[in-house]
Amino acid sequence: MIKNNILPIFNFIKFYIPIFILFFSVLNEFDLNYFISTKFSFNFVFILIFYWYLKKPNQLPSGLIFIAGLLNDVLNNSPIGLSSLNYLLICVTTSYIRHITLRPNFQKDWIIFLITILLINSIDYFILFFIFSINLNIFNYIFNLLFTFIFFPIFYGLFDNLLKFTGRRND
């Protein structure tokens, strides 16, 4: 009897792991740049959204991505809706790439990810600097973009293994 009750709960948790990871990463305040270097930071949420929206978009609904962006803005004291805009732009770009790609492979995904985060960071910088008149250090954006791009293959592999674990691999 207990085994019959646990199996649906376990399947529910397996299916919604990306959502749990998304909200955990948005809600936590742990940042490696306090411990290693002031220049070291990467945007894990960009990698997470790009990967899951590319491979299994039904596991990471855009409405929840929007809410996660709003929470991120509130916690980081940034203009409300800016992170949501960034996250949804990643969704739009990824959705477009998913529909035009005939043979997906890692190298193409990695290059498209670089172009996507370049676009997102450019829009983010433009909005914050020119509209909200917030003085920003462009080198922090460059370092963040560089480290996010470098860490993409690591998390791509981890998420691929997680996707195999959940039994919902896209071919």
C-alpha positions as a printed Julia matrix, in Angstrom:
171×3 Matrix{Float64}:
  0.0    0.0     0.0
  2.78   2.44    0.89
  4.64   1.6    -2.32
  1.57   2.51   -4.39
  1.32   5.91   -2.65
  5.03   6.77   -2.96
  5.38   6.06   -6.69
  3.09   8.91   -7.89
  4.79  11.34   -5.5
  8.22  10.27   -6.74
  7.15  10.67  -10.38
  5.7   14.11   -9.59
  8.98  15.2    -7.99
 11.04  13.8   -10.89
  8.92  15.66  -13.44
  9.13  19.01  -11.63
 12.82  18.91  -10.68
 13.67  21.79  -13.09
 11.05  24.02  -11.43
 12.41  23.19   -7.98
 15.96  23.97   -9.12
 14.82  27.22  -10.77
 13.09  28.56   -7.69
 15.87  27.34   -5.38
 18.49  29.13   -7.46
 16.4   32.33   -7.62
 15.55  32.33   -3.92
 18.98  31.5    -2.5
 21.44  34.26   -1.82
 24.64  32.22   -2.03
 27.09  33.85   -4.41
 30.58  32.57   -5.17
 32.02  36.02   -5.8
 32.18  36.64   -2.04
 34.53  33.71   -1.55
 36.72  33.44   -4.64
 36.96  36.78   -6.4
 34.89  39.87   -6.9
 35.03  39.25  -10.67
 33.82  35.63  -10.57
 30.11  35.22  -11.12
 27.97  33.32  -13.56
 24.28  33.21  -14.27
 23.1   29.7   -13.48
 19.47  30.58  -14.15
 20.26  31.48  -17.77
 21.85  28.06  -18.29
 18.96  26.3   -16.57
 16.25  28.06  -18.56
 18.1   27.69  -21.86
 18.7   23.97  -21.43
 15.29  22.94  -20.14
 13.36  25.16  -22.5
 15.39  23.73  -25.37
 15.04  20.06  -24.41
 11.76  19.78  -22.48
  9.78  23.03  -22.45
  6.75  21.4   -20.84
  8.78  20.79  -17.67
  9.54  24.49  -17.23
  6.44  26.55  -18.09
  6.97  30.15  -19.13
  4.49  31.42  -16.53
  6.63  30.01  -13.74
  9.73  31.44  -15.4
  8.05  34.86  -15.36
  7.22  34.51  -11.65
 10.79  33.42  -10.92
 12.02  36.57  -12.68
  9.75  38.74  -10.56
 11.05  37.07   -7.4
 14.61  37.59   -8.59
 13.93  41.31   -9.13
 12.43  41.71   -5.67
 15.3   39.89   -3.97
 18.04  41.7    -5.91
 16.42  45.14   -5.69
 16.37  45.61   -9.45
 13.57  47.13  -11.56
 10.52  44.89  -11.43
 10.09  42.86  -14.59
 13.66  43.15  -15.89
 14.69  39.6   -14.98
 11.34  38.31  -16.22
 11.99  40.05  -19.53
 15.46  38.51  -19.7
 14.2   35.03  -18.84
 11.34  35.21  -21.34
 13.7   36.45  -24.06
 15.77  33.33  -23.43
 12.58  31.28  -23.8
 11.68  32.97  -27.08
 15.16  32.52  -28.52
 15.32  28.91  -27.39
 11.88  28.14  -28.74
 12.86  29.58  -32.12
 16.07  27.54  -32.19
 14.22  24.37  -31.18
 11.78  24.77  -34.07
 14.32  25.52  -36.81
 16.97  22.98  -35.82
 16.89  19.75  -37.77
 19.76  17.98  -36.03
 20.44  19.34  -32.57
 23.94  18.97  -31.19
 25.92  20.38  -28.31
 28.22  22.68  -30.32
 25.33  24.46  -32.01
 23.53  24.82  -28.7
 26.64  26.29  -27.09
 27.12  28.9   -29.84
 23.43  29.81  -29.8
 23.64  30.12  -26.02
 26.54  32.58  -26.38
 24.58  34.69  -28.86
 21.52  34.56  -26.6
 23.33  35.71  -23.47
 25.12  38.42  -25.45
 21.73  39.7   -26.56
 20.21  39.42  -23.07
 23.13  41.15  -21.34
 23.15  43.91  -23.95
 19.45  44.58  -23.47
 19.86  44.41  -19.69
 22.77  46.87  -19.74
 20.93  49.22  -22.1
 17.81  49.29  -19.96
 19.66  49.79  -16.69
 22.12  52.36  -17.98
 20.06  54.44  -20.39
 16.55  54.16  -18.99
 17.14  53.86  -15.24
 20.47  55.81  -15.22
 22.21  53.21  -13.09
 26.0   53.37  -13.37
 27.25  49.91  -14.18
 30.66  48.39  -14.66
 30.68  46.83  -18.12
 33.53  44.51  -17.11
 31.29  42.8   -14.55
 28.86  42.0   -17.38
 31.71  40.72  -19.56
 33.11  38.49  -16.8
 29.65  37.18  -15.98
 28.99  36.42  -19.64
 32.37  34.71  -20.0
 31.96  32.5   -16.93
 28.36  31.67  -17.83
 29.54  30.6   -21.29
 32.41  28.55  -19.82
 30.19  26.75  -17.29
 27.51  25.91  -19.87
 29.07  22.55  -20.93
 29.35  21.38  -17.32
 25.71  22.08  -16.52
 24.62  20.82  -19.95
 26.13  17.45  -19.07
 24.6   17.47  -15.59
 21.18  18.37  -16.94
 21.5   15.68  -19.65
 22.12  13.11  -16.91
 19.18  14.48  -14.92
 17.0   14.23  -18.01
 18.05  10.59  -18.45
 17.28   9.97  -14.77
 13.78  11.33  -15.14
 13.26   9.07  -18.15
 12.2   11.86  -20.46
 15.11  12.16  -22.87
 14.44  13.97  -26.17
 16.04  12.39  -29.24
